[in-house]
Amino acid sequence: MKTDMQLKQDVLDELNWESAVNAAQIGVEVKNGVVTLVGQVGSFAEKWDAERAVLRIAGVSALAVEIDVKLQGSSKRTDTDIAQAANHVLAWTTALPKDAVKVMVEDGWITLSGEVNWEYQRDVAAAGVRYLMGVNGVSNDISLKPAVSLSAVKSDIETALKRRAVDGSQDIAVGLQGTDVTLNGWVRSWSEHDLAIHAAWGTPGVKKVVDNLTVTYRG
């Protein structure tokens, strides 16, 4: 288990390694495995990249972000400019149905709303506007349309495995709570494992997949 000092050094090293982040502008504090980032950056994108960098590090139990976004000179945009730019980006994103996502901007903070079929579409929408100039933050309030069907998840996994001539779906137990799917059991290879996970994510309405599968090489 890492000490707070070791964890702090790992965080500093990761921030310095992340080219999208100016590590000199970010201070790091660590206490009992909880990392706190402080400082000021020039864009929301840089703040986001700093957060992702820290969360990649083993041993981080929690992350507190006290970083301010300070837009400089030409980076400043009116809310109208940001809203128009966001609408253009979303309209040109092929993964999103036309007019499925709505944009609201207040003080540079974008709030996305609307309904889509898959979780990856929520992620694509947020990623598309996150790096726009002038953005201070993004709230992703896009919801998923359909309720998840347990039988649909099982059917999608079985169909995916059968396409690969694998008859191992009976060894996978599917649990469902709301929009969260849990996969338990075993598979015969990592390719079967990845196929089952991908099939679960591909079911409309799934927001989270908990992977409890074990890879067991059996004859």
BELWO-V289446 format. One record per pair of residues at least 12 apart in sequence whose ideal C-beta (glycine too) atoms are under 6 Angstrom apart, sorted by the first residue. I is the first residue (numbers start at 0). GAP is how many residues later the second one is. If there is no record, write none. Layout:
{{I | GAP} {I | GAP}}
This chain:
{{1 | 57} {3 | 26} {6 | 23} {6 | 52} {7 | 20} {7 | 22} {9 | 47} {10 | 17} {10 | 24} {10 | 43} {11 | 16} {13 | 39} {13 | 43} {14 | 38} {17 | 35} {19 | 29} {20 | 25} {20 | 28} {20 | 29} {24 | 14} {24 | 15} {24 | 16} {25 | 13} {25 | 24} {26 | 12} {32 | 28} {33 | 27} {33 | 28} {34 | 19} {34 | 25} {34 | 28} {35 | 28} {36 | 28} {36 | 30} {37 | 28} {38 | 28} {39 | 28} {39 | 30} {40 | 26} {41 | 30} {43 | 25} {43 | 91} {43 | 92} {43 | 93} {44 | 85} {44 | 86} {46 | 20} {46 | 22} {47 | 82} {50 | 14} {68 | 67} {74 | 58} {76 | 56} {76 | 57} {78 | 26} {81 | 23} {81 | 52} {82 | 20} {82 | 22} {84 | 47} {85 | 17} {85 | 24} {85 | 43} {86 | 16} {88 | 39} {88 | 40} {92 | 35} {94 | 26} {94 | 29} {95 | 25} {99 | 14} {99 | 16} {100 | 13} {100 | 24} {101 | 12} {107 | 26} {107 | 27} {107 | 28} {108 | 27} {108 | 28} {109 | 19} {109 | 25} {109 | 28} {110 | 28} {110 | 30} {111 | 13} {111 | 28} {111 | 30} {112 | 28} {113 | 28} {114 | 28} {114 | 30} {115 | 26} {116 | 28} {116 | 87} {118 | 88} {121 | 18} {121 | 20} {125 | 12} {125 | 14} {143 | 61} {143 | 63} {145 | 58} {145 | 59} {146 | 58} {147 | 31} {147 | 57} {147 | 58} {149 | 26} {151 | 51} {152 | 21} {152 | 28} {152 | 47} {152 | 50} {153 | 20} {155 | 43} {155 | 47} {156 | 12} {156 | 39} {156 | 42} {159 | 35} {159 | 39} {165 | 26} {167 | 19} {167 | 20} {170 | 14} {170 | 15} {171 | 13} {171 | 24} {172 | 12} {178 | 26} {178 | 28} {179 | 28} {180 | 19} {180 | 25} {180 | 28} {181 | 28} {182 | 28} {182 | 30} {183 | 28} {185 | 28} {185 | 30} {186 | 26} {186 | 28} {189 | 25} {192 | 20} {192 | 22} {196 | 14}}
